[in-house]
Amino acid sequence: MSPVRHMPVRSVRRVMLAVLLCIAVGACTASQQPAPVETSAEAQLSSASASATTSGPATPLPTSAAPLLIPVQGVAASQLSDTFGDARAQGREHDAIDIMAARGTPVLAVADGHIEKLFTSKPGGLTIYQFEPSGRYAYYYAHLDRYADGLTEKQTVRRGQVIGFVGSTGNASPDAPHLHFSIFELGPERQWWKGTAINPYPVLSQSQ
C-alpha cells in the first residue's frame, strides 16, 4: 500500500481561504444584481406601505389605474414635505403629512371611492373619511374650512373631484392653513375611526 501523503497545513489553509473567497464573492455578486424596475401604481404604493407603516405588518395599498393624486389643487410633488412621524404635543407622533396652502384652496379626492364619514372633532376640525372601493383602506382629510357644496356620506366620488377646501379648523394654527392628509389600513370591522397609519409622502411625492 502506498503511503498516504498529507497536504501541508499551509496549503490546506490556502485552499480553504480560496473556497471561502469564492463563496463570498458569489454571494456579493448575487446581492448586487439590480432588482427589476417596477413603474406601475401598484408597485409605487406597495413600496411606500412596506417602508412606512407605523405598526403591524407591511401591506400593499389598493391597486389603482392611476397613482394617488396630490389632494390640494395646484400643489406640486416637489412642494411636499415629509412630516409623518414628527413629534407632537403630549408625546404623540404625526400620523399624516401636512400640505400647506392658502385658505379656501380646493381639496381633491386622491382616488375613486366614497365618502364614509363627515366628522367634526376637536383636533381635526372639519374632516372627511374616504374609503377606496375595496373598503380596505381609508383616506383622511382634516382641518377643512368647509365641505364642497352638496357633499354627503356614502356619496361616490371620483379622483380629482373637489370635496372640500383648505382651512385651519380644529387644533391647526389660524395663521397656517393646511390640509392634514393621512392614509390608513382598516381593520376587519371597517371602522372609519380605527386603522394602521401609512406614510402618504412616498406615494404622493411620485405624483405627476
N, C-alpha and C positions, 0 to 999 in steps of 0.2 A: 504494500500500500504506500502510495506516495505521501510524503509528509505534508500536512496542511500548512499553507502559507498564510500567515496573518498579515492583514494590511496595517501598516504603521498607524499609530494613533493620530498623528498629524494629518495623514491622508484622509482618514475617516472623518475627521473634523471638517476638512475642506469640502469633502463630498456632501456632508450634512448641511454645511453653510450654503453650498451651491443650490441644493434642493430647496432649502428654506427661502433663498432669494428668489428662485423661480416662482415658488408659490406666492410669495408676497407681491412680486411684480405682476403676476397674472391677476391677483385679486385687485390690485390698484388699477390695472388697465380696465378690468370689468367695471369697477365702480366709477371710472371716469368717462364711460361711454355716455354721450348726451342722450337724455330722455327724449322721446318723440314730442314734437311741439303740438300742443292742442290749442285751437283757436276758437272753439265753439263756446257759446254762452254757458253751456253746462259745465265745461271744463273750467272756465273762469270762476263760476260760482262755487264749484266743488273745492277748488283750490283755496278760495277765500275762507270757506267754512272750516276746512281742515286746519287752517293756521290760526283761526281767530275765535273759536268758541271759548266762552269763559268757564264753562263747566260741562261735564258729561262728554260722551264720545263725539268725535267729529262726524258730521253727517252732511251729505250733499244737499245743496239748496235745490229748489224746484227747477226742472228743465224749462227753458223758455225759448220761444222762437227768436227773441231779441234780448240783449242784456238789459239789466235794470237801468231805468232812466234816472238821471240826477233829478231829485224831486223838487228842485227850486228852479223856476224858469230863469234862463239867462246865465246860470252859473256853469262854468266850465270845470272839467275834471281837475285841471291844474290849480283851481282855486280852493279845492277841498283840503281840509286839514284832518289828520287822524287824531281825534280826541277820545277815541274809545279806550277805556281803561284808566283815564285820567282820574286823579283823586278828587273827591267831592266832600262836602261837609258831612260830619258825623261818621266818618270812616267809610263812606260809600265810594264805589267806583262808577265812572260814567259808562253806561252800557249802550251808548249810541255815539253818533257824531253830530256836531253842531254845524249847520250850514248858515253862515251869516248872509243876510240880505236885507234890503230896505223893507220897512213895514209895508204890508199890502202887496208884496211880490207874490204872484200866483204859485201855489204849491201843486205839484203834479203827481198823479198816481205813477208809481215806479214800474208797474206791470199791470196786466189784466187781473181782475179778481172781483171781490165785492166788499162793501163796507159792512164789517161785522158789528162795530160799535162806535157810536159817537158819545164821548165821555168828557166830563169836566172834572178835573182833580186839582188839589192844592199845588202839587209840584209841577204837573204837566200843563195846567190850564186847560185850554180848549184842545181836545185831542181826537185823533181818528185811528181806529184799528182796522186795517185792511187785511183780509185773508186772500191768499192766492188760491187758484181753483181747486187744488187737491185738499185744502184745509190743513195742510201740514205746517205751513209757515205763515207768519204774520208780519206786516209792515206797520210801524207805529210812527205817527206824525204828531208832534206836540208843540205847545206854545203858540198855537194858531191865533191870529187876530179875529178870524171868523171863518165859517164854512162857506163853500160855494153855495150859491142860491139853489134851493131845492134838494140839497144832499140829504139822503135818508139812510137809515140802517137797512141792510140786506140789498141795497142798490148795487147793481152790477156796474163796474167802472172799467174803462179801458186805459191802457198805457198812454200816458201823456195827457189824460183828462184833468182839468182843473178841479181840485177837490177842496181847496181852502186857500188861505192867504197867510203869509208870514206875519208873526206878531211877537209879543213878549208876555203873553198871559202865563199864569202860574208863578213859579219862582224865578222866571227869567228877568234879567235887568231891563227896565224900560228903555235904557239907553243902548241896548244891544239886541235888537230884534233878530231872531234867527229861527230856523227850523231844527228841532231836535228830532233826529230820524234814527230809528233802530229796526233791526230785523231779529226775529227770534223764532226758534223751533217750538211748536206747540206740543204739549203732552197728548196722550191718547184721548183725554177728555175734551180736547179742543177748546180750552178755556182762554178767552181773549186776554185775560189779565195775568196769565201764567205761562212762562216758557224759558228756554235757554237762549241767552243773547248771543248773536253772531256779529262780528265786526262788519259794518257795511262798507268801510273805506276801501278795502281791496277790490270790491265789486264795482262800486261807483267810480273809483279812480280810473277804471278801464272803459268807462262810458265815453261815447263819441259826442 
